[in-house]
Amino acid sequence: MSPPSIQSRWKIDETRWKSMWDEIRKEKVQPDNVHAVARVACEQFGSTLAICDDTLNKVKTAVSETPQPVTVRFLGVTVVRQLNDSAAKLVESIEGQRFLGLAAAATTLFSLYDGAKALQAMLESTTSDTTTCPLAPELKTLLGSLQGRLYHAGFSESVMKWQIKLQRDIIAAEGHPDGSMSLFSQSAPSPEMVTKLVNVFRQLSEDDSVITGVTIKASEAAAWVVAFIEWCLGSPPSIYIGGSQQPLSQLGSVITLIIAKTPHDQRKGLEITIYETLNHYYQLTAPPSTKPFSGMATIGNYGKWLLERFGFRSASLDFLHEALNHAIPQTLETFQWAEFDFSEQEEHRAILTLTSTHDSYALYPLPDIHKIADVYFKLFGLAKTPKWAKTCDGILIADLPLVSQHLNSLRKNCLCSRCGRAKGRKTICKEAEFYELVSFITVEITVLSLFRSPDLLRIKLSREHESGGSLQQAVSRLIKTGDITLESTETMDLLQWARSMVGHKVATGDKGRSTIVSSGHGQVIYPSLFEALNIEKHGYLGLTSHQGILIYEGASYETVTADNGDSTQDARCELLQLSSSCPSQVSPVPLNAFNDLKVFWKVETQDNRKLSIALSVQSRAGHQSFVRMNPMLSFSTLQKSLLIEGCRGHGQCNTQPSSLFCSYSSPMDNHKKACDSTSAIDFVPVSDSNDLRFVSLVCTRESVILRKDACLACCLNLCYEVGYHVLIL
């Protein structure tokens, strides 16, 4: 059976209204917060759209894929792709599938509201009854519910493909082998551009069409336009650069795309000339756009796009990898984000130097070095996983042979006033730009290693997170000068960058300290530590990611934030009413003196589709504490704490701790009194209880030593050696 033909107008007819009225009245708002009337209107509008069969198949596959629901136990929420949401209902009809094809492209515009404005204009221009047209805010909600699934349909990858191809073809034609990705291939079109293109495709695909050819002139968003033509009509246009007579590709297409070359033509925006029979033609225009394309990509495709965007190709890849193979270890070592273990790398043993005894107890936010190297391998599709060495003191990337040659070349050709070739001219210094790019990629690789399953991620291509914040500035200063004295970085900066990479927005100034779970673009991420509350030497800042949306008690939510609540010292003293008192004398054997306490997560619903959560405790008898604690505070404590995993006695040297200044303390104490003293040490007796050990980390602001399998004597000795006053058993 052939699909229905393209219609010039759409409407929700009386029969359709009657058959669906009960459903609409019953639903009102669907589980994904979309008004049913908006969905029905868009489904009928789909009858006017020209979408090729290949795209329809991609859309059906993307919407039909339903990963198994995942329960986030500590929250009591489920991450799921709902079976009865708008996408599932739209895919049931050919009209709905056509609309989904358009929506897949609309979700890659600069913002969902841009896509919604384009849809509203298209809906209103193709119906005689505008009273049934949803407004832009309703369409924005619909697009938001669809985008997570539709990113898997492949439109973003198609735009990326054309960005890279056009860039390389134009570079070859213009003779600039080292050029970075230009504005024309990065931008997304304006809503007016999309509306005009959809209108032309409709006319071209109607059964009685009289159009004999279409010429499109574009500059910004040229790659997006080419991908959209192929996405809708099944084949790309014939492509020319400026006034060139030599096409880049696809001879014989009814559509010709001319990429504007001169600044005057580039300012014109979109020009469409439509040719009809009898030598008749007319033109359509739309304003230009410089807003960035906002697609999502897998880690491998993102790596290809990143290299092309920054102009790293062919020979330039050699000096880039030489720079990264030095910059990444230098960054990880200096900021103590990861530990270098060369036990499996025989060729590097000769340069291995011993670290101090105390450094061997440090905790690291990143996983071990092999995982970071694996992320590098996957991002850039290398032939083999890199093996990094410890960096030598005083050696910078500028001292490396290939990088040194490249920097000399940049200085000779740079026109900035600093390099002395153009005094008074304000141009970007090529050398400074190189350091910025290397530092940016270094941070990207570092942050990607936080994710436990980076292969499943979709990474956002628009670059809100590349604005040169303190994290990148610190790395740039380090690899350029070796100096970090004027910069300060925190492990939480890594978490903030990670959320930005997957397109999640966090409130300005939050710095990741209140946001626990973020979601968006069909992805949910949260710190893996909160699942089991088990502290390991490597990777305490690791992130878990799932595909889907957050569902709590049947409703969807976007964010989970910390409820800081009441965590004053008076509130902590209330713990004594819930638990039996601690022994007065420190035992030589690690114990849990608070075995009658249970840690639980307190979840509450908030406005604006948010949940709040806090840690609290209760007695086994059910008496609850009124204390509410922010679990994110644990990361600032871990950043300055030590973990003693074992001792020479292998946990069997149970000698009495030789100190008169040791005493037991509550896991909810802030230990300020002990830390203000000279010799006092607080023992927190919560052995074998990950939950209470974690509570102890949250409640204190002090540096602590965490015991794993070591005896108390070894732990106490370490406390005195490093001057720490808190030992969590």
Buried (B, 14 or more C-beta within 10 A) or exposed (E): EEEEEBBEEBBBEEEEEEEBEEEBEEBEEBBBBBBBBBBBBBBBBBBBBBBBEBBBEBBBEBBEEBEEBBEBEBBEBBBBBBEEBBBBBBBEBBBBBBBBBBBBBBBBBBBBBBBBBBBBBBBEBBBEEEEBBBEBEBBBBBBBBBBBBBBBBBBBBBBBBBBBBBBBBBBEEEEEEBBBBBEBBBBBBBBBBBBBBBBBBBBBBBEEEEBBBBBBBBBBBBBBBBBBBBBBBEEBBBBBBBEEEEBBBBEEBBBBBBBBBEEEBBEBBBBBBBBBEEEEBEEBEBEBBEBBBBBBBBBEBBBBBBBBBBBBBEEBEEBBBBBBBBBBBBBBBBBBBBBBEBEEBEEBEEEBEEEEEEEBBBBBBBBBBEBBBBBBBBBBEEEEEBBBBBBEEEEBBBEBEBBBEBBEBBBEEBEBBEBEBEEEEEEEBBBBBBBBBBBBBBBBBBBBBBBBEBEBBBBBBBBEBBEEBEBBBBBBBBBBEBEBEEBEBBBBBBBBBBBBBBBBEBEEEBBBBBBBBBBBBBBBBBBBBBBEBEBBBBBBBBBBBBBBBBBBEEEBBBBBBBBBBBBEEEBBEBBEEBBEEBEEEBBBEBBBBBBEBBBBBBBEEEEEBBBBBBBBBBBEEEEEBEBBBBBBBBBBBBBEBBBBBEBEEEBEBEEEBEBEBBBBBBBBBBBBEBBEEEEBBBBBBBBEBEBBBBBBBBBBEBBBBBBBEBBBBBBBBBBEEEEBBBBBB
